[in-house]
């Protein structure tokens, strides 16, 4: 029987006016995707772990041309220039496009001149998010709603991995597998190559993150980033075929308590807190549910199965700041 345990989540993503525009800077042979913008260099609520920030604007026509080129000739990689800062300008090679879900388009590739660098660019409803890992450093372009876009260098090690008093004492929820109904037989034979994910966020997280459109873009970017990690980790001897697929993202009415309590609330069905989440989960068929909130304790908290079983349901809580 499966006994899910609470486990701290590794910190990957959660560093939860008129302007004159300069031409996007390329290198002569590759188009530039980002242009500098006048105005505040940082959003009102930047979050933790930000080393530096600059206001930018993505050239969406460049992305449209890139999408058409890759769709017409998928075997021909394309290059772009991403200028985050004067001394942090990268030529990236985009070799594939994917759909992380909800109509989003993600562009995946590598950073020229690095052995382990990668780039992920996401478009959702006309909004853009970018993640770059290069030379041991992390960069992003983050959409903050009405405040616009900001290029940022991040220090992920600055986010605490543990609450101040250490890891919470794990409580155990025993989930009893029930016999499959006739219509559920196909689900039990699922290969598991697609993992459907639902991302929810509190009102406080949405307010700090720039609103619903910005949070939905962040959710799609998170999913695309994890899919890049899956693809990069796959080898001939140990192939990783699974990919995350975003089936729903949206706000939820909830005031944060703490990670431990909120994980119990998003998991339980009859405690009177966040019970509507289970209706959404069943409606969209989500395998995983993540709640993004404003917490100061750690990166995140989630359930981990000690014994693999289809009888366990997986939820997690993650922090904006």
N, C-alpha and C positions, 0 to 999 in steps of 0.2 A: 504494500500500500504506500502511496506517495505521501511524504510529509514535507510540504513546502516550508522552507525556513527563510527568515528575513536576512537579506545580505546587502551590504553597501554596494552601490553601483559605481563603476569606474567613471570618472569625470571626463566626458568626451566633448560635450557641446555647450555646457550650461554656464556660459559666462554672459544663464538666462539674463517766411522772410524772402525777399527777392534775392536772386543769386545770379552772378554772371558765370557762364559756362565756358571752359577752355576745351579745345578739341581733344578728343581721346588720343592718348599718346601711343603710337605704335613704333615699330623699329624700321620702317621703310618697306619691309616685305610682309610683315604680319600686322593685322589691324589691332588697334588698342581698344580694349573694352571699357576702360574707366577714364573718366575725366575729373579733374579737380573742380570743386565748387566753392564759391564764397559763402561765408556764414559760419555758424558755430562749428568748432572742430569735433564736438562730442555731443551725443544726445543728452537730454535732461537726466535720464537715468541710465548710465552706461553699464551698470553691473560691475562685478569684481573681476579681477584678473586682466584688465585692459592696460597694456603698457603705453600705448599711444593710439591716437585716433585722428582721422581727417575726413572732412566731408567730401563725398564724391558722387558721381552719377554714372550709372551703367549705360552704355550705348545699346539700346534694345534692337536697333536695326542690324548691328553687327551680329547679335545672337540669332536674329531671324535668318540672316544670310548663312550663318554657320549651320543652323538646323537644316536648311534646304540643301546645302552642300553635302552634309553627312547622310541625309536621307536619300539623295540621288546617287551618291558614291560612298557607301559606308566603308569601303576598304581603303579609302584615302584619308588619313588623318589630316587635321587642320591645325594651324598654329594661331595663337592669340598672344597679345602682350597684356599683362596685368600689372599696372603700376599702383601699388599700395602707398608707397612713399618713395622719395628720391632714390634711396639706397636699397629699396625693397621692390624691385621691378623684375618680373619673371616672364619668360617666354614659356608658354604651356602648350602641350600637344594634346588636342582633343581627339580621341580615337573612337568614341562611341557615344550614343545617346540612349537613354532609357526612360521609362515612365515609372516613377516611384508611387504613383497613384493620384487620384482626384484630379486628373487632367494635367498634373505637373510634368515638366520635361526636365530631365537632368543630363548634364554633359560631363563626361568623365575622361580623365587623361592624366598625364604625367608632367612634371616640371623639368624642362631641359637643364642639363648640367648638374642634376642630383641623382643619387642612386635610389633613394626611397621617397622622393617627393611625389605628391599627387594633388590633383585639383578636382573639385566638384562644383559645378555651377547649376543652379536650379531656377527655373521659371515657373511661377504659379499665378495665374490670373493677372499677368502683366507685371508682377513683382519679381525681383531677382535676389538670390542669395548666393554667396561664393565662399568656399572654404579652400585654403591652400596650406599644405604642410610642406616645408622645404628647409633643408639644412638644420633640422632640429627645432625649427620655429613654426609658430602657428599664426596664420593670418585669416581674416574674414572680411567680407563686405556684408553688412547687416542692414536690412530694411527696418526702419523705425516709424513707419506710417507717415503722418504729416510732417515729421521732422526730417524725413528723407533717408539717404543712404550714408553709411559711414564705413570707411576702411579702417581696420583695427588690427594691431598686433596683440596677441594674447599670451599670457603666462598661465597655462593651465595648472601648473604646480601650486599656484597661489590659492586654489580652491581647496578647502579642507576636505580630506577624504573621510574623516570621522567626526561625529558630534564632539563637543568639548569634553563630555564625560565618557568618551569612548563609544564603541559600538553598542547599540541597544541589546538588551537581553532578548534573544529570539524566542518568540512564541510560536506554537505549532498549531496549524489548522489541518485537521485530517479530513480529506475530501474522499468520499466513498464513491467510486466509479459505479455508474448505473448501467444496466444493460442497454445496448443500443436499440433504438426503435428502427423499424424498417427503412425509414428515410435517412437514417444516420449511418447506414452501412458504408456508403461511399466516402463519407468524411473520415471514417476510421481507416480506410485504405489510402488516405491522402499521403503522398510521398513526403510531405513536409518541405518541399522546395520553395513554397511561397508561404510566408508568415504574415498574416494580416494584422495590422496594427491600428489601434485607435489612440489618438493623442488629444487629451483634454487639458484645458488651462483655466486657472482661476481668474476672477475679475482683477485681482491685484497684479498677477503676472501679465495680463493683457494690458493693463494700464501702464506698467513699466516698460513693456516690450513694444509699444506703439500701436496697439489695437488688434482687432481680429485678423485683418489681412496680413499684418506683420507676423503674428503668431502662427498663422496657417503656413506662411512661407517658411518660417523657422522649422515647423514640423516636417514639411517636405524635405528641407535641407538635411535635417537629422537623419531621416530615412535614407536619403541618397548617400550620405556620408558613410553610414553603416554598410550599405551595399557595396561601396567602393572597398571598404575594409575586407568584406567577405571575398570579393573578387581578387584583391591583392594577396590574400592569405591562401588562396587555393593553389594546390600543386598537383602534379600528375599522380603522385602516390597518395595524396590526401585531398581529393577534390571537394570543394565547398560549393554546393549547388544552391543552397538556400538563399533567398532574398526577401527583404522586408517589403511589404506593400501597404501603403497608407490607405485605409478604407474610410476613415473619418477623422476630422480634426475640428475642434470647436470649443466654445467657452462652456463653463459649468458654473453654476451658482454655488459657491462654497467659500467660507472664510477659513484660512489655514489655521490649524492647531499646532501640530508638529509632524514630522515625517512619520514617526512610528504610529501615531494615532490616525493620521490621514491614510496611511497604507491599509490599516485595519478597516477604515471606513469605506474605502474604495473597493475593498475585497468583500466585505460583508453585505448581505442582501436585505437584512431585516433590522438593522440598527437605526434606521430612520435618517441616516446621513449618506448622501450620494447614492441612494438606492436606485435612482433613475438611470445611473450609469449602466446598470445591468440590462435595462431595456434597450439602450443604445447598442450595447455590446452584442446582444443577441440579434438585434435588427441588422447590424452590419457584419456579423460573423467574425468579430475580432478575436484573434488568438491572444494578443497582448493588449493591455491597456496601460497608458502612461498618463499621469497627472502632473502637469507643470505648475508649481506654485512658488511663492516667495518664502523661502526658508533660509535660515542662517546656519543650519547644523552641518550639512555635508552636501556632497554632490547628488546623492540619491539613495533610495532604499527600495529593494524589490524582493519578491519571493523567488527562491531557488528550490527545485525539486531535489530531494535526496535520492529518490528512486524514480526513474522515468515512468510516467503513467499518463494516459489520456484523461484521467480523472482529476487532474490538477488544472486550475485556471490561474493564469499569470497576470499579475498587476505590478505596477511600480509607481513610485513617486519621485519626481526630480525637482531640482530647485532652479529658480530663475536667478537668484543672487546668493 
